[in-house]
Amino acid sequence: MPDVKSVLEQAATAAPDEVAAITEVIRAEMLAFQRQDFDAWQDCWLQSDRAQDVYISTTAGLSAVSGWNAISSHMRRAFVEGLIDKLVDFRHEGMQVSLSGDMAWVVHETFSVFESGDSSKSFDTRVLELHGRRWKIVYSSFVLRKDNEPDGLAVGLDQKGNVIQPSPAALEVLRDHPFLTVSHGRIRAHRREWDMALQEAIAQAARHHGWFETHKFARDTGGPADYPVILGQTDEGGIAVVHVSIRDCLTFVRLDADRILERRLGFAQTVFGLSDGQLRIAHQIALGKSLKGAALKIGISINTARTHLSRLFEKTGVNTQAALVRMLLSVG
């Protein structure tokens, strides 16, 4: 049995022609995937009980399919039933090949653009074996690192709070945002007191960057690093609130307030037993509307709105609109 040193030395001296053959198999498999050509795709694989195909993402969790029969059945169904969003472009970057005898280990990043307009970035690992004169994939893992924005429109911030490559859509939203703007490469709130609360929240979030830090946050809080930040009260008497999430060693300030509120308040409705009328009032308040503004938006009288608000206070055990918003959004 060879020692570790000799294996490492052999892996570091992979022959250029073998490396080219291996990388060509990786590219051929991805091209077949792009064209959803099952026959071409399966031709890149070792059709053995030892084969394994692993997918990991924050949205879908973990899928590990073992054995060629299960892998081929799973992929054929995905192609036939249109479960895979069609690729229009992809590229591999940072490909590294380690070769040891009849086995090769390949790691790289894949950047993909789909027909829907979505894009993704993944970390891929392949293990190949040489059979006859052809390299075949025996193990594949796909770890999705970035899938557009985290659950919607957001602005990403680095450890120091600097904005990271904002999308045109995010910049468009920020031009007319009621609470936020971008100034000198940083996201800021319109008012000084709001901005103090925002910068403190951004600094706190940065402390949880890193896989272990984010994992500990989720473990300690019982949920993902995705939470509301109350900035303060608006002139109308409503509440200025933004949503922050932590992912991929970045902080994201979310801009799709309606989408987030709808999901969170839907959960809060079940927890607190809110009526539809109470939920609608809570939604408008969380968007920054005053009670009068919320009533006008929904099309009810101010007295009805006051009744809804009073019931909301009773059911949640709070007595201010800021505390109400914080309570309702914290359970979702």
NORCOR-V906306 format. One record per residue. RES is the residue in three letters. SS is DSSP state (H for helix, E for strand, C for the rest). PSI is psi in radians with two decimals (* if undefined). NEAR is the number of other ideal C-beta (glycine too) atoms within 10 Angstrom. Layout:
RES,SS,PSI,NEAR  RES,SS,PSI,NEAR
This chain:
MET,C,2.22,3  PRO,C,2.62,11  ASP,C,2.94,8  VAL,H,-0.69,7  LYS,H,-0.77,8  SER,H,-0.64,10  VAL,H,-0.77,14  LEU,H,-0.69,13  GLU,H,-0.69,12  GLN,H,-0.69,14  ALA,H,-0.53,16  ALA,C,-0.15,10  THR,C,0.75,8  ALA,C,2.31,17  ALA,C,2.39,9  PRO,H,-0.68,7  ASP,H,-0.63,8  GLU,H,-0.71,14  VAL,H,-0.75,17  ALA,H,-0.72,10  ALA,H,-0.69,17  ILE,H,-0.83,23  THR,H,-0.51,18  GLU,H,-0.63,12  VAL,H,-0.73,20  ILE,H,-0.79,23  ARG,H,-0.70,14  ALA,H,-0.69,15  GLU,H,-0.75,19  MET,H,-0.65,19  LEU,H,-0.71,15  ALA,H,-0.66,18  PHE,H,-0.76,20  GLN,H,-0.73,17  ARG,H,-0.06,13  GLN,C,0.82,16  ASP,C,1.70,13  PHE,H,-0.74,17  ASP,H,-0.78,8  ALA,H,-0.65,14  TRP,H,-0.82,22  GLN,H,-0.40,16  ASP,C,-0.28,15  CYS,C,-0.14,23  TRP,E,2.65,20  LEU,C,2.03,18  GLN,C,1.39,14  SER,C,2.75,14  ASP,C,-0.30,10  ARG,C,-0.19,12  ALA,C,2.54,23  GLN,E,2.42,19  ASP,E,2.09,21  VAL,E,2.32,15  TYR,E,2.36,16  ILE,E,2.25,16  SER,E,2.80,15  THR,C,-0.47,15  THR,C,-0.70,8  ALA,C,-0.12,10  GLY,E,-2.46,8  LEU,E,2.34,9  SER,E,2.10,12  ALA,E,1.98,10  VAL,E,2.13,18  SER,E,2.46,13  GLY,C,2.42,15  TRP,H,-0.68,19  ASN,H,-0.78,12  ALA,H,-0.71,14  ILE,H,-0.83,19  SER,H,-0.68,18  SER,H,-0.75,12  HIS,H,-0.81,13  MET,H,-0.67,20  ARG,H,-0.75,14  ARG,H,-0.71,11  ALA,H,-0.71,14  PHE,H,-0.86,16  VAL,H,-0.71,10  GLU,C,0.06,8  GLY,C,0.61,9  LEU,C,-0.23,10  ILE,C,2.16,13  ASP,C,2.24,13  LYS,C,2.33,11  LEU,E,2.42,17  VAL,E,-0.33,12  ASP,E,2.65,11  PHE,E,2.79,18  ARG,E,2.60,11  HIS,E,2.43,15  GLU,E,2.64,9  GLY,E,0.56,9  MET,E,2.24,17  GLN,E,2.27,10  VAL,E,2.21,20  SER,E,2.23,17  LEU,E,2.30,21  SER,E,1.79,16  GLY,C,-2.17,11  ASP,C,0.35,10  MET,E,2.46,14  ALA,E,2.50,26  TRP,E,2.19,17  VAL,E,2.29,23  VAL,E,2.51,14  HIS,E,2.99,18  GLU,E,2.53,15  THR,E,2.24,20  PHE,E,2.16,14  SER,E,2.52,20  VAL,E,2.29,14  PHE,E,2.83,17  GLU,C,-0.54,10  SER,C,-0.25,10  GLY,C,-0.21,9  ASP,C,2.78,11  SER,E,2.81,14  SER,E,2.76,19  LYS,E,2.30,15  SER,E,2.73,20  PHE,E,2.10,15  ASP,E,2.52,17  THR,E,2.33,14  ARG,E,2.44,24  VAL,E,2.21,17  LEU,E,2.65,26  GLU,E,2.57,18  LEU,E,2.09,17  HIS,E,2.08,12  GLY,C,-2.07,6  ARG,C,0.30,6  ARG,E,2.43,13  TRP,E,2.39,25  LYS,E,2.47,17  ILE,E,2.27,23  VAL,E,-0.34,20  TYR,E,2.40,16  SER,E,2.31,22  SER,E,2.48,17  PHE,E,1.93,17  VAL,E,1.94,16  LEU,E,2.00,17  ARG,E,-0.70,16  LYS,E,2.18,16  ASP,E,1.52,18  ASN,C,-2.43,15  GLU,C,2.80,19  PRO,C,1.71,21  ASP,C,0.48,20  GLY,C,-2.80,17  LEU,C,2.26,20  ALA,E,2.84,24  VAL,E,2.16,23  GLY,E,2.47,22  LEU,E,2.48,24  ASP,C,-3.00,13  GLN,C,-0.56,14  LYS,C,0.03,10  GLY,C,0.14,18  ASN,E,2.48,12  VAL,E,2.34,19  ILE,E,1.92,12  GLN,C,1.16,7  PRO,C,2.48,19  SER,C,2.71,14  PRO,H,-0.65,7  ALA,H,-0.72,12  ALA,H,-0.74,22  LEU,H,-0.63,13  GLU,H,-0.76,13  VAL,H,-0.70,18  LEU,H,-0.43,19  ARG,H,-0.59,8  ASP,C,0.35,7  HIS,C,2.40,17  PRO,C,-0.37,11  PHE,C,-0.47,20  LEU,E,2.76,20  THR,E,3.04,14  VAL,E,2.25,16  SER,E,2.18,9  HIS,C,0.76,7  GLY,C,0.18,12  ARG,E,2.63,16  ILE,E,2.28,26  ARG,E,2.73,17  ALA,E,2.69,21  HIS,C,-0.61,14  ARG,C,2.63,16  ARG,H,-0.80,8  GLU,H,-0.60,12  TRP,H,-0.71,21  ASP,H,-0.59,20  MET,H,-0.77,13  ALA,H,-0.68,17  LEU,H,-0.81,26  GLN,H,-0.61,15  GLU,H,-0.72,11  ALA,H,-0.70,19  ILE,H,-0.72,18  ALA,H,-0.70,13  GLN,H,-0.74,13  ALA,H,-0.65,24  ALA,H,-0.45,19  ARG,C,-0.26,11  HIS,C,0.19,17  HIS,C,2.63,18  GLY,C,2.53,13  TRP,H,-0.81,9  PHE,H,-0.68,8  GLU,H,-0.78,15  THR,H,-0.70,19  HIS,H,-0.75,12  LYS,H,-0.69,13  PHE,H,-0.84,17  ALA,H,-0.69,15  ARG,H,-0.74,9  ASP,H,-0.56,8  THR,H,-0.19,12  GLY,C,0.27,6  GLY,C,3.09,13  PRO,C,2.84,15  ALA,C,1.34,21  ASP,E,1.89,19  TYR,E,2.78,19  PRO,E,2.65,23  VAL,E,2.08,21  ILE,E,2.06,18  LEU,E,-0.66,24  GLY,E,-2.88,17  GLN,E,2.46,17  THR,C,2.94,17  ASP,C,-0.54,8  GLU,C,-0.20,13  GLY,C,0.02,15  GLY,C,-3.05,23  ILE,E,2.26,25  ALA,E,2.01,25  VAL,E,2.42,22  VAL,E,2.88,22  HIS,E,2.35,22  VAL,E,2.45,20  SER,E,2.77,22  ILE,E,2.21,25  ARG,E,2.53,21  ASP,C,0.62,15  CYS,C,0.50,15  LEU,E,2.72,19  THR,E,2.39,27  PHE,E,2.18,24  VAL,E,2.03,23  ARG,E,2.48,21  LEU,C,-0.14,24  ASP,C,1.14,17  ALA,H,-0.78,22  ASP,H,-0.77,11  ARG,H,-0.76,14  ILE,H,-0.80,23  LEU,H,-0.70,23  GLU,H,-0.74,13  ARG,H,-0.82,13  ARG,H,-0.76,21  LEU,H,-0.51,22  GLY,H,-0.68,13  PHE,H,-0.74,13  ALA,H,-0.58,22  GLN,H,-0.72,18  THR,H,-0.76,10  VAL,H,-0.78,13  PHE,H,-0.07,20  GLY,C,0.81,9  LEU,C,2.54,22  SER,C,2.91,13  ASP,H,-0.66,8  GLY,H,-0.74,15  GLN,H,-0.68,21  LEU,H,-0.72,19  ARG,H,-0.70,20  ILE,H,-0.80,28  ALA,H,-0.69,27  HIS,H,-0.80,21  GLN,H,-0.66,21  ILE,H,-0.73,26  ALA,H,-0.33,27  LEU,C,-0.01,19  GLY,C,0.07,22  LYS,C,2.57,21  SER,C,2.96,19  LEU,H,-0.70,19  LYS,H,-0.77,14  GLY,H,-0.66,18  ALA,H,-0.74,26  ALA,H,-0.76,22  LEU,H,-0.72,15  LYS,H,-0.72,15  ILE,H,-0.49,16  GLY,C,0.69,8  ILE,C,2.94,16  SER,C,2.78,10  ILE,H,-0.59,12  ASN,H,-0.72,9  THR,H,-0.69,14  ALA,H,-0.71,24  ARG,H,-0.68,14  THR,H,-0.78,15  HIS,H,-0.76,24  LEU,H,-0.72,19  SER,H,-0.74,12  ARG,H,-0.64,16  LEU,H,-0.76,22  PHE,H,-0.76,16  GLU,H,-0.76,11  LYS,H,-0.51,18  THR,H,-0.25,21  GLY,C,0.36,10  VAL,C,2.98,16  ASN,C,0.25,10  THR,C,2.74,11  GLN,H,-0.63,20  ALA,H,-0.79,17  ALA,H,-0.59,15  LEU,H,-0.84,22  VAL,H,-0.78,25  ARG,H,-0.74,19  MET,H,-0.82,19  LEU,H,-0.69,28  LEU,H,-0.37,23  SER,H,-0.39,13  VAL,C,-0.14,15  GLY,C,*,20
